[in-house]
Amino acid sequence: MEIRKKPLLYLLLFPAILYTFIYGYCTLPFLAIAFEKYKVSTLLFSPFVGLSNFSFFFRSSWASIVTENTIIMNLLFIVFGILLSVTLAILINELTPTRFVKTLQSSMLLPYFISWVIVSYILFGLLNTQTGLLNILLQHLGFKSVGFYNDPKYWYTIFTILTLWKGAGYTSIIYLASITGIDQELYEAAIIDGANRWQKIIRITIPLLIPMISILTLMNAGRLFSSDWNMYYSIVHDNGAILSKAEVIDTYVFRTFKVTGNPGLSMAINLYQSVVGFVLVFTSNMAVKKFYPEGSLF
């Protein structure tokens, strides 16, 4: 068996398997809380209330708001994330390997490892109405200060920029690895045929990157209904002025539990989120498998 030939490699995998088993499978029975009026004393045998927890969510005005915000922002992250990551990977691949290029790659990875809490303070230092660096610059140029933290219309753009800044460099490494795996004889043949650098990118690099782009897009499709709770809550906190554009399903689940103290309501919203995400992965994979089989996950 493979596990006997490489036991140490599987041993390294064991913590991840154990984590997934405990938090991914052992917690499944607790989905019953979504259909109960949960009481700690009775655990999974609390009074059954049917779909009333779901009804509470879907009848509220926030159901459409948080669903719309989650979908729109994740679509922005996916589309612009792919464009920027692929562009960075191609540009780095086209550069001659030097110490500067290695330093550039390392600096691109740095934002990925910065905590969202730290990022929130950096952002506040830039966008704060009174003392923010950007508003001070606008005032010196003769413009009025912009109340970023009081006006929700800016936050789709702000969150998109933050996500790209933090994650595009990390994702570009995946695409760069795919590019370096392309057979160099293809490029040599293209050069013999008279292709320039741009034509090699368009005719060889990008077409051969499509399977990887497709796979990563499908994986992101499963997270179309989920969000990075740390990012949204660290930056927004309880700022009600911008929640109409900055509240997503994950933060709404947390706020619902914090306000009502009812785990059943939060579990119902989470279950709705998980089921829709599950459906999105399978439908997206079926669509890709039909039109581009090489890019499907399964």
C-alpha positions as CSV (number, residue, x, y, z in Angstrom):
1,M,0.0,0.0,0.0
2,E,1.0,3.6,-0.6
3,I,0.8,4.4,3.1
4,R,3.3,1.8,3.9
5,K,5.8,3.1,1.4
6,K,5.6,6.7,2.6
7,P,4.4,6.6,6.2
8,L,6.1,9.9,7.3
9,L,4.3,11.9,4.6
10,Y,1.0,10.5,5.7
11,L,1.9,11.2,9.3
12,L,2.4,14.9,8.4
13,L,-1.1,14.8,6.9
14,F,-2.7,13.3,10.0
15,P,-3.2,16.6,11.9
16,A,-5.2,18.0,9.0
17,I,-7.2,14.8,8.7
18,L,-8.0,14.8,12.5
19,Y,-9.0,18.5,12.3
20,T,-11.3,17.9,9.4
21,F,-12.8,14.8,11.0
22,I,-13.5,16.6,14.4
23,Y,-14.8,19.9,13.1
24,G,-16.1,18.8,9.7
25,Y,-17.9,15.5,10.6
26,C,-18.3,15.1,14.3
27,T,-20.2,18.4,14.4
28,L,-22.7,17.4,11.7
29,P,-25.3,16.1,14.3
30,F,-25.4,19.7,15.7
31,L,-27.1,20.8,12.5
32,A,-30.3,19.7,14.3
33,I,-30.0,22.9,16.3
34,A,-31.3,24.8,13.3
35,F,-34.7,23.1,13.7
36,E,-34.9,23.5,17.5
37,K,-35.4,26.1,20.2
38,Y,-32.0,25.3,21.6
39,K,-31.4,24.8,25.3
40,V,-28.0,24.0,26.7
41,S,-29.5,21.6,29.2
42,T,-31.1,19.4,26.6
43,L,-28.5,19.7,23.8
44,L,-29.8,17.9,20.6
45,F,-33.1,17.1,22.3
46,S,-34.4,20.6,22.6
47,P,-38.0,21.5,21.5
48,F,-38.5,21.0,17.8
49,V,-39.7,24.2,16.0
50,G,-39.5,23.2,12.4
51,L,-38.5,26.0,10.0
52,S,-39.3,28.9,12.3
53,N,-35.6,29.8,12.6
54,F,-35.3,29.9,8.8
55,S,-38.5,31.9,8.7
56,F,-37.0,34.5,11.1
57,F,-34.1,35.1,8.7
58,F,-35.9,35.1,5.4
59,R,-38.6,37.4,6.6
60,S,-36.1,40.0,7.8
61,S,-34.9,42.7,5.4
62,W,-31.3,41.6,6.2
63,A,-31.7,38.3,4.3
64,S,-31.5,39.9,0.9
65,I,-28.9,42.5,2.0
66,V,-26.3,40.1,3.4
67,T,-26.9,37.6,0.5
68,E,-26.5,40.3,-2.1
69,N,-23.4,41.7,-0.4
70,T,-21.8,38.3,0.0
71,I,-22.4,37.3,-3.6
72,I,-21.3,40.7,-5.2
73,M,-18.1,41.0,-3.2
74,N,-17.1,37.4,-3.7
75,L,-17.7,37.8,-7.5
76,L,-15.5,40.9,-7.5
77,F,-12.8,39.1,-5.5
78,I,-12.8,36.1,-7.9
79,V,-12.9,38.0,-11.2
80,F,-10.3,40.7,-10.3
81,G,-8.3,38.2,-8.2
82,I,-7.8,35.9,-11.2
83,L,-7.0,38.8,-13.6
84,L,-4.4,40.3,-11.2
85,S,-2.9,37.0,-10.1
86,V,-2.5,35.7,-13.6
87,T,-1.0,39.0,-14.8
88,L,1.5,39.0,-11.9
89,A,2.5,35.4,-12.6
90,I,3.1,36.1,-16.3
91,L,5.0,39.3,-15.6
92,I,7.3,37.6,-13.1
93,N,7.9,34.7,-15.5
94,E,8.9,37.1,-18.2
95,L,11.5,38.8,-16.0
96,T,15.0,37.6,-16.1
97,P,15.7,35.8,-12.8
98,T,17.7,38.2,-10.6
99,R,18.0,39.0,-6.9
100,F,15.5,41.8,-7.5
101,V,12.9,39.4,-8.9
102,K,13.4,37.1,-5.9
103,T,12.9,40.1,-3.6
104,L,9.9,41.2,-5.5
105,Q,8.3,37.7,-5.1
106,S,9.0,37.7,-1.4
107,S,7.5,41.2,-1.0
108,M,4.4,40.1,-2.9
109,L,3.8,37.3,-0.3
110,L,4.3,39.6,2.7
111,P,0.7,41.1,2.8
112,Y,-0.8,37.6,2.9
113,F,0.8,37.0,6.4
114,I,-0.3,40.3,7.9
115,S,-3.2,39.9,10.3
116,W,-6.5,41.6,9.4
117,V,-6.4,43.4,12.7
118,I,-3.2,45.1,11.7
119,V,-4.7,45.8,8.3
120,S,-7.7,47.4,9.9
121,Y,-5.4,49.9,11.8
122,I,-3.5,50.7,8.7
123,L,-6.7,51.3,6.8
124,F,-8.0,53.5,9.6
125,G,-4.8,55.5,9.5
126,L,-5.4,56.1,5.8
127,L,-9.1,56.7,5.6
128,N,-10.0,58.3,9.0
129,T,-12.0,61.5,8.3
130,Q,-10.0,63.7,10.8
131,T,-6.5,62.4,10.7
132,G,-6.4,59.9,7.8
133,L,-3.4,60.3,5.5
134,L,-5.6,60.2,2.4
135,N,-8.0,62.9,3.7
136,I,-5.1,65.1,4.8
137,L,-3.7,64.8,1.3
138,L,-7.1,65.7,-0.2
139,Q,-7.3,68.8,2.0
140,H,-3.9,69.9,0.9
141,L,-5.0,69.6,-2.7
142,G,-8.1,71.7,-2.0
143,F,-10.7,69.0,-1.8
144,K,-13.1,68.1,1.0
145,S,-12.5,65.2,3.3
146,V,-14.3,62.0,2.5
147,G,-16.2,60.2,5.2
148,F,-15.3,56.7,4.3
149,Y,-16.5,55.3,7.6
150,N,-19.8,57.0,7.3
151,D,-20.8,56.3,3.7
152,P,-21.4,52.7,2.6
153,K,-21.0,53.3,-1.1
154,Y,-17.2,53.1,-1.0
155,W,-16.9,49.7,0.7
156,Y,-17.3,47.3,-2.2
157,T,-14.3,49.0,-3.7
158,I,-12.3,49.1,-0.5
159,F,-12.8,45.5,0.3
160,T,-11.9,44.5,-3.2
161,I,-8.7,46.5,-3.1
162,L,-7.8,45.0,0.3
163,T,-8.5,41.4,-0.8
164,L,-6.4,41.8,-4.0
165,W,-3.5,43.5,-2.1
166,K,-3.5,40.7,0.5
167,G,-4.1,37.6,-1.6
168,A,-3.1,38.2,-5.2
169,G,0.6,37.8,-4.6
170,Y,0.1,34.5,-2.8
171,T,-2.3,33.1,-5.5
172,S,0.1,34.3,-8.3
173,I,2.7,31.8,-7.0
174,I,0.3,28.9,-7.9
175,Y,-0.1,30.2,-11.4
176,L,3.7,30.8,-11.6
177,A,4.3,27.2,-10.7
178,S,1.9,26.1,-13.5
179,I,3.8,28.4,-16.0
180,T,7.2,27.0,-15.0
181,G,5.8,23.5,-15.6
182,I,5.0,24.3,-19.3
183,D,7.2,22.4,-21.7
184,Q,9.9,24.9,-22.9
185,E,10.0,23.2,-26.3
186,L,6.6,24.9,-27.1
187,Y,8.2,28.3,-26.6
188,E,11.3,27.3,-28.6
189,A,9.0,26.1,-31.5
190,A,7.1,29.4,-31.3
191,I,10.3,31.4,-31.5
192,I,11.4,29.4,-34.6
193,D,8.0,30.3,-36.2
194,G,8.7,34.0,-35.5
195,A,6.4,34.5,-32.5
196,N,7.2,37.5,-30.3
197,R,6.9,37.6,-26.5
198,W,3.3,38.8,-26.6
199,Q,2.2,36.1,-29.0
200,K,3.8,33.4,-26.9
201,I,1.8,34.6,-23.9
202,I,-1.5,34.7,-25.8
203,R,-1.0,31.5,-27.8
204,I,0.8,29.3,-25.3
205,T,0.9,30.6,-21.7
206,I,-2.7,31.6,-21.2
207,P,-4.3,28.6,-22.9
208,L,-2.2,26.2,-20.8
209,L,-3.1,28.1,-17.7
210,I,-6.9,27.7,-18.3
211,P,-7.2,24.3,-16.5
212,M,-5.6,25.8,-13.3
213,I,-7.7,28.9,-13.6
214,S,-10.8,26.7,-14.0
215,I,-9.9,24.6,-11.0
216,L,-9.2,27.5,-8.7
217,T,-12.4,29.3,-9.9
218,L,-14.5,26.2,-9.0
219,M,-12.9,26.0,-5.6
220,N,-13.8,29.7,-5.1
221,A,-17.3,29.1,-6.3
222,G,-17.9,26.9,-3.3
223,R,-17.0,29.9,-1.1
224,L,-19.3,32.3,-3.1
225,F,-21.7,32.2,-0.1
226,S,-19.0,32.4,2.6
227,S,-16.6,35.2,3.5
228,D,-13.6,36.0,5.5
229,W,-15.1,36.8,8.9
230,N,-11.8,38.2,10.2
231,M,-11.6,40.7,7.4
232,Y,-15.1,42.1,7.6
233,Y,-15.4,42.2,11.4
234,S,-11.9,43.5,12.1
235,I,-12.5,46.4,9.7
236,V,-16.2,47.1,10.2
237,H,-16.7,46.1,13.8
238,D,-20.1,47.4,14.8
239,N,-20.2,50.5,12.5
240,G,-23.9,50.6,11.6
241,A,-23.4,53.4,9.1
242,I,-21.8,51.1,6.5
243,L,-23.4,47.8,7.3
244,S,-25.8,48.0,4.4
245,K,-22.8,47.4,2.1
246,A,-20.3,45.8,4.5
247,E,-22.5,43.2,6.2
248,V,-22.1,39.6,4.9
249,I,-23.6,36.3,5.9
250,D,-20.7,35.3,8.2
251,T,-20.8,38.5,10.2
252,Y,-24.6,38.6,10.3
253,V,-24.5,35.1,11.9
254,F,-22.2,36.3,14.6
255,R,-24.3,39.5,15.2
256,T,-27.5,37.5,15.3
257,F,-26.1,35.2,18.0
258,K,-24.6,38.2,19.9
259,V,-27.9,40.1,19.9
260,T,-30.5,37.2,20.4
261,G,-28.4,34.6,22.2
262,N,-30.2,32.0,20.2
263,P,-27.9,29.4,18.5
264,G,-30.8,28.0,16.5
265,L,-31.1,31.2,14.5
266,S,-27.4,31.4,13.7
267,M,-27.3,27.7,12.9
268,A,-30.2,28.1,10.5
269,I,-28.4,30.9,8.6
270,N,-25.2,28.9,8.5
271,L,-27.0,25.8,7.2
272,Y,-28.6,27.9,4.4
273,Q,-25.1,29.2,3.6
274,S,-23.6,25.8,3.5
275,V,-26.3,24.2,1.4
276,V,-26.2,26.9,-1.2
277,G,-22.4,26.7,-1.3
278,F,-22.6,22.9,-1.8
279,V,-25.1,23.3,-4.7
280,L,-22.9,26.0,-6.3
281,V,-19.8,23.7,-6.3
282,F,-21.7,20.9,-8.0
283,T,-23.6,23.0,-10.6
284,S,-20.4,24.9,-11.5
285,N,-18.4,21.7,-11.8
286,M,-21.1,20.2,-14.0
287,A,-21.2,23.2,-16.3
288,V,-17.4,23.2,-16.6
289,K,-17.3,19.4,-17.2
290,K,-19.8,19.8,-20.0
291,F,-18.0,22.6,-21.9
292,Y,-14.4,22.1,-20.7
293,P,-13.8,18.6,-19.1
294,E,-10.1,19.2,-18.4
295,G,-10.9,22.0,-16.0
296,S,-13.4,20.1,-13.8
297,L,-12.7,19.0,-10.3
298,F,-14.4,15.6,-10.4
